[in-house]
Amino acid sequence: MKIKHKVWLSVGAFVAVGSTASAMTALVPGKSASVRAQTGAAASAPDVRVNAIVLAQHSDHAKPDAGEGGESKGLSNLPPELAFATRIALLRGHLLIGDELVKQQQWNAALPHFLHPTEELYADLKEPLQQYKVAPFDGALKALADVVKGKKGGNDYAKAQASVNDALAAVDRTMKERTGDWPGPVTEAAVEALKAATGEYKEAIVDGKIAKPVEYQDARGFIWQAQRMIESVAPELERKNAGALADVRAGLAELKKAFPSPMPPRAPVKDYAAVLADVARIELAAGKLM
């Protein structure tokens, strides 16, 4: 599963990295008192209408040509094992943001993120799971989604969540057995998850506002999952190239500023170009760790 790839960004994107540097500084909270005054209220208060539109948005998001479902199919251009690992990362990212929302009792907002794994990702996991001789877990995913749909917290949610986590742990063990260099493939899949996040973030912003909370949340989930993946192999990566790992960590910390909370702010903290630039820098640093 150790596969080298060309850097994904075009020359134009690298031009954007340089040209948006000043804009990025202006958009990041804490850079100036005037910026905080302009954006602080928007960043701190979620739109009260978000829950009212999130289920309608989910209906559109689930269309074959909409949102992350199309991106999952785009992963077919990757080597098969990397595509599989990336889909598992995206699936975990959905569950991660869903769990954040459940913990905030935002059940309606959480539900799409428990539905997307089976609606948009699992079909492309079936064949690899059979090849890897890993037990299917679509039933566990559906059971967890049903618990969230019924707004059943406590033991019901914990039990359903544990079943999915056990299944994913089995997937991890199998993938690890199939590669001799686990940290490298994990880093590659994490970078692919970050790239998927940029697409979701772009879709979330309409006319300068975060109009699609599900896409914003997808992006946050993918980014948080990518960070977890990097940290899961951090000791090995540090031995390989401590400076590159430090750069990846710094890049992730900067990128996460665009996602101050699970429920989105009214206006973006960073524009799409700034988020794209952050991911470009992370990928360049991560390339030294693969």
C-alpha positions as CSV (number, residue, x, y, z in Angstrom):
1,M,0.0,0.0,0.0
2,K,3.1,2.2,-0.1
3,I,2.4,4.3,-3.2
4,K,3.9,7.6,-4.3
5,H,1.7,10.2,-5.9
6,K,2.3,13.5,-7.6
7,V,1.4,16.5,-5.7
8,W,-2.3,17.1,-6.4
9,L,-2.4,20.8,-6.8
10,S,-1.9,22.5,-10.1
11,V,0.4,25.4,-10.8
12,G,-2.6,27.6,-10.5
13,A,-3.3,26.4,-7.0
14,F,0.2,27.1,-5.9
15,V,-0.2,30.6,-7.3
16,A,-3.3,30.8,-5.1
17,V,-1.3,29.8,-2.1
18,G,0.9,32.8,-2.5
19,S,-1.7,35.3,-3.6
20,T,-4.1,34.5,-0.8
21,A,-1.5,34.7,2.0
22,S,-2.5,38.2,3.0
23,A,-6.2,37.4,2.8
24,M,-5.6,34.4,5.0
25,T,-4.0,36.5,7.6
26,A,-7.0,38.9,7.5
27,L,-9.5,36.1,7.8
28,V,-8.0,34.2,10.7
29,P,-9.5,35.1,14.1
30,G,-7.0,36.7,16.5
31,K,-5.0,38.4,13.8
32,S,-6.3,41.9,14.5
33,A,-8.8,43.6,16.8
34,S,-10.7,44.9,13.8
35,V,-11.1,41.5,12.3
36,R,-12.3,40.1,15.6
37,A,-14.9,42.8,15.8
38,Q,-16.2,42.1,12.4
39,T,-16.3,38.3,12.6
40,G,-16.4,37.4,16.3
41,A,-20.2,37.5,16.6
42,A,-20.7,35.5,13.5
43,A,-18.2,32.9,14.5
44,S,-19.5,32.4,17.9
45,A,-23.2,32.0,17.3
46,P,-24.6,29.2,15.1
47,D,-27.4,30.1,12.7
48,V,-30.6,29.2,14.5
49,R,-32.1,28.1,11.2
50,V,-29.4,25.4,10.6
51,N,-31.4,22.5,12.1
52,A,-34.5,23.6,10.1
53,I,-32.7,23.2,6.8
54,V,-30.2,20.4,7.5
55,L,-32.6,17.5,6.7
56,A,-33.7,19.2,3.4
57,Q,-30.1,19.6,2.5
58,H,-29.4,16.0,3.3
59,S,-32.0,15.0,0.7
60,D,-30.1,16.9,-1.9
61,H,-26.8,15.8,-0.6
62,A,-27.8,12.2,-1.1
63,K,-28.4,12.5,-4.8
64,P,-25.9,10.6,-6.9
65,D,-24.2,13.7,-8.3
66,A,-24.3,15.6,-5.1
67,G,-21.6,16.3,-2.4
68,E,-19.4,13.5,-1.1
69,G,-21.1,10.7,-2.9
70,G,-19.6,11.9,-6.2
71,E,-16.2,12.3,-4.5
72,S,-16.3,8.7,-3.3
73,K,-16.6,7.6,-6.9
74,G,-13.7,9.9,-7.8
75,L,-11.5,7.9,-5.5
76,S,-11.6,5.1,-8.1
77,N,-8.7,6.9,-9.7
78,L,-6.5,6.1,-6.8
79,P,-4.7,2.8,-6.3
80,P,-7.3,0.3,-4.9
81,E,-5.8,0.0,-1.4
82,L,-5.4,3.7,-1.0
83,A,-9.0,4.3,-2.3
84,F,-10.2,1.7,0.3
85,A,-8.3,3.3,3.1
86,T,-9.5,6.8,2.2
87,R,-13.1,5.7,2.1
88,I,-12.7,4.2,5.6
89,A,-11.2,7.5,6.7
90,L,-14.2,9.4,5.2
91,L,-16.6,7.0,6.9
92,R,-14.9,7.6,10.2
93,G,-15.0,11.3,9.6
94,H,-18.8,11.2,9.1
95,L,-19.2,9.3,12.4
96,L,-16.8,11.6,14.2
97,I,-18.7,14.8,13.4
98,G,-22.0,12.9,14.0
99,D,-20.8,12.0,17.4
100,E,-19.8,15.6,18.2
101,L,-23.3,16.7,17.3
102,V,-24.9,13.9,19.3
103,K,-22.9,15.0,22.4
104,Q,-24.4,18.5,21.9
105,Q,-27.9,17.0,21.6
106,Q,-28.1,18.2,18.0
107,W,-29.9,15.0,16.8
108,N,-31.3,16.4,13.6
109,A,-28.0,17.8,12.5
110,A,-26.2,14.6,13.5
111,L,-28.5,12.2,11.5
112,P,-27.2,12.9,8.0
113,H,-23.7,12.0,9.1
114,F,-24.8,8.6,10.3
115,L,-26.8,8.0,7.1
116,H,-24.0,9.0,4.7
117,P,-21.7,6.0,5.4
118,T,-24.3,3.5,4.1
119,E,-25.8,5.9,1.5
120,E,-22.6,7.1,-0.1
121,L,-19.6,5.0,0.9
122,Y,-20.5,1.5,1.8
123,A,-21.3,0.2,-1.7
124,D,-17.7,0.8,-2.7
125,L,-16.4,-1.0,0.4
126,K,-18.3,-4.3,-0.1
127,E,-15.9,-5.8,-2.6
128,P,-12.7,-4.9,-0.8
129,L,-14.1,-6.1,2.5
130,Q,-14.8,-9.5,0.8
131,Q,-11.3,-9.6,-0.6
132,Y,-9.7,-8.7,2.7
133,K,-12.0,-11.3,4.4
134,V,-13.4,-8.7,6.8
135,A,-17.0,-9.3,8.0
136,P,-19.5,-6.8,6.6
137,F,-20.7,-4.1,9.0
138,D,-23.5,-2.3,7.1
139,G,-26.0,-3.7,9.5
140,A,-24.1,-2.2,12.4
141,L,-24.0,1.2,10.6
142,K,-27.7,1.1,10.0
143,A,-28.4,0.1,13.6
144,L,-26.4,3.1,14.7
145,A,-28.3,5.4,12.3
146,D,-31.6,4.1,13.6
147,V,-30.6,4.9,17.2
148,V,-29.7,8.4,16.2
149,K,-32.9,8.8,14.2
150,G,-34.8,7.7,17.3
151,K,-32.8,10.2,19.4
152,K,-31.8,7.3,21.8
153,G,-28.9,8.4,23.8
154,G,-27.2,6.7,26.8
155,N,-26.6,2.9,26.6
156,D,-28.5,2.5,23.3
157,Y,-26.2,4.9,21.5
158,A,-23.0,3.6,23.2
159,K,-23.8,0.0,22.4
160,A,-24.5,0.7,18.7
161,Q,-21.4,2.9,18.4
162,A,-19.3,0.2,20.0
163,S,-20.4,-2.3,17.4
164,V,-19.3,0.0,14.6
165,N,-16.0,0.8,16.3
166,D,-15.3,-2.9,16.7
167,A,-15.9,-3.5,13.0
168,L,-13.7,-0.7,12.0
169,A,-11.0,-1.9,14.4
170,A,-11.1,-5.2,12.5
171,V,-10.6,-3.3,9.2
172,D,-7.6,-1.5,10.6
173,R,-6.0,-4.8,11.7
174,T,-6.4,-6.3,8.2
175,M,-5.1,-3.2,6.5
176,K,-2.1,-3.1,8.8
177,E,-1.3,-6.8,8.1
178,R,-1.3,-6.1,4.3
179,T,1.4,-3.4,4.4
180,G,4.9,-3.4,5.7
181,D,5.0,0.3,6.3
182,W,1.8,1.3,8.1
183,P,2.7,5.0,8.9
184,G,3.2,5.8,5.2
185,P,-0.2,4.6,4.0
186,V,-2.0,6.1,7.0
187,T,-0.4,9.5,6.1
188,E,-1.4,9.1,2.4
189,A,-5.0,8.3,3.3
190,A,-5.1,11.2,5.8
191,V,-4.0,13.6,3.0
192,E,-6.7,12.3,0.7
193,A,-9.3,12.9,3.4
194,L,-8.0,16.5,3.7
195,K,-8.4,16.9,-0.1
196,A,-12.0,15.6,0.2
197,A,-12.6,18.2,2.9
198,T,-11.7,21.0,0.7
199,G,-14.3,20.0,-1.8
200,E,-16.9,19.8,0.9
201,Y,-16.0,23.2,2.2
202,K,-16.2,24.7,-1.2
203,E,-19.7,23.3,-1.6
204,A,-20.7,24.7,1.8
205,I,-20.1,28.3,0.9
206,V,-22.6,30.1,-1.2
207,D,-22.5,33.9,-1.8
208,G,-20.0,34.4,1.0
209,K,-22.0,32.5,3.6
210,I,-22.0,29.0,4.9
211,A,-25.3,28.0,3.3
212,K,-24.9,24.2,3.5
213,P,-24.1,23.1,7.1
214,V,-23.9,19.4,6.2
215,E,-21.0,20.1,3.8
216,Y,-19.2,22.3,6.4
217,Q,-19.6,19.5,9.0
218,D,-18.4,16.9,6.5
219,A,-15.3,18.9,6.0
220,R,-14.7,19.3,9.7
221,G,-15.2,15.6,10.3
222,F,-12.7,14.7,7.6
223,I,-10.1,17.1,8.9
224,W,-10.5,15.9,12.5
225,Q,-10.2,12.3,11.3
226,A,-7.1,13.1,9.3
227,Q,-5.5,14.6,12.4
228,R,-6.4,11.5,14.4
229,M,-4.8,9.3,11.7
230,I,-1.6,11.4,11.8
231,E,-1.4,11.3,15.6
232,S,-2.0,7.5,15.6
233,V,1.4,7.0,13.9
234,A,3.1,10.2,15.2
235,P,6.0,8.4,17.0
236,E,7.0,6.6,13.8
237,L,6.6,9.7,11.7
238,E,8.7,11.7,14.2
239,R,11.5,9.3,13.9
240,K,11.3,9.5,10.2
241,N,11.3,13.3,9.9
242,A,10.5,15.3,13.0
243,G,10.5,18.6,11.1
244,A,8.0,17.5,8.6
245,L,5.7,16.1,11.3
246,A,5.9,19.5,13.1
247,D,5.0,21.2,9.8
248,V,2.0,18.9,9.3
249,R,0.8,19.5,12.9
250,A,1.2,23.3,12.5
251,G,-0.7,23.1,9.2
252,L,-3.6,21.2,10.7
253,A,-3.8,23.6,13.6
254,E,-4.1,26.5,11.1
255,L,-6.6,24.6,9.0
256,K,-8.8,23.8,11.9
257,K,-9.4,27.5,12.6
258,A,-11.8,27.5,9.7
259,F,-14.1,25.2,11.7
260,P,-14.6,26.8,15.1
261,S,-17.5,24.5,16.2
262,P,-19.6,21.6,14.9
263,M,-22.5,23.9,14.1
264,P,-21.2,26.4,11.5
265,P,-20.8,30.1,11.9
266,R,-23.0,32.3,9.7
267,A,-20.0,33.5,7.7
268,P,-16.8,31.6,6.9
269,V,-13.8,32.2,9.1
270,K,-11.6,31.5,6.1
271,D,-12.5,31.5,2.5
272,Y,-12.1,28.5,0.2
273,A,-8.8,29.6,-1.2
274,A,-7.3,29.9,2.2
275,V,-8.4,26.4,3.2
276,L,-7.0,25.1,-0.1
277,A,-3.7,26.8,0.6
278,D,-3.6,25.3,4.1
279,V,-4.1,21.8,2.7
280,A,-1.5,22.3,0.0
281,R,1.1,23.2,2.7
282,I,0.1,20.1,4.7
283,E,0.4,17.9,1.7
284,L,3.9,19.2,0.9
285,A,5.1,18.5,4.4
286,A,3.4,15.1,4.5
287,G,5.1,14.1,1.3
288,K,8.3,13.8,3.3
289,L,6.7,11.3,5.6
290,M,5.3,8.8,3.0
